Amino acid sequence: MTADLFAPLELRETTIPNRVMVSPMCQYSCEDRDGLATDWHLVHLGSRASGGAGVVMTEATAVEARGRISPEDLGIWSDAHTEALAPIAEFVKSQGSVPAIQLAHAGRKASKARPWDGGEPLQPDEGGWETIAPSDQPWPYENGETATAKMEQDDIEDVIDSFRAAAERADEAGFDVAEVHAAHGYLLHEFLSPVTNHRTDDYGGDYEGRSRLVREVTAAVREVWPDDKPVFVRISATDWLPDRESWTVDDSVRLADDLAAAGADLIDVSAGGNDPDPQIPYRGPGYQLPYADRITRERDSGIAVGAVGGISSPEQADALVRNGRADMAIVGREHLRDPYFSLHAAHELDRPEAAEPPIQYRRGF
Ligand code: FNR
């Protein structure tokens, strides 16, 4: 039988109750620039769990302090971070959703003011820091830049260790999915793409070299992540730079199977973010779906595929699963507008029994 939006998805021994995932979305809301989760994060993620999503994913959560995009990002580099995140995982689970955490390192795109403070690179006297990247080429900001150091072998080992330690903490905090963030021009994507990786050592050069770090990080996370819990990896399927040597959908099809071999269970297929001037062919509904679709059709491994980008209606989300274009519909901005997306979808798709509202809300649905 064809799966639909409300068919459970089994990954390892974890049952995801439906195919809707809340896409990771930065909230820039850690109050003391300490990476500790606050009431905002609990209420924000908790209400999307009450809203019936199968997976509720945290924002990009930095595995080390210099891997934050802004000083207000969530972090998971100490036991205090684990303690602050634990009530969120517990509450999400109490609502019947699967709690997930995106483990991230922003690479050369770190050390910026949050969007509503201007989003500009932060200099050291404003609380900024030196960023790290595969090459010493800063992101070309319009106003100034952030000092960017090329990573040495030691830095590479530190980053792998930070992802491994973050995964251990995420498990302790009670999360059931760990997602490695390798998209949007952040550190792991910077390694993947020849646009940003000019290294001549084992971590640069051809596809094998450029993909080594993300494969090693995924394997390190898998090594400590419990066998019954899935690992996701978010990638940018393309740099959207067809006129020069860049990361392509062909590379992504190959990477999906290589990540499966490294222990990943789902590939979350996004795009872009590695260059300030991408050539995006289409920006409407489902704009990144063709990339997820191709990986779904061409994968040789059993890796599951998540599609993200411009999914905003129940019919659209249901259709992509029913048509076998992806295994999971990942919904970002529509969840900012409607925390109850999945409950509304169950009604609109005439499946009210498939996503029950919290008991406290039943008289309203
Ligand atoms: C995002 N996005 C994002 N992606 C990611 O991998 N980690 C993150 O922390 C964030 N942060 C973030 C914040 C906000 C406010 C927005 C709007 C977006 C990208 C997001 O997860 C998603 O991929 C895109 O928004 C496209 O999907 P939608 O919004 O069209 O469903």
Residues whose N, C-alpha, C, O or C-beta is under 5 A from the ligand:
A	BS01	FNR	S23 P24 M25 C26 E59 A60 S270 V308 G309 G310 I311 I330 V331 G332 R333 E334
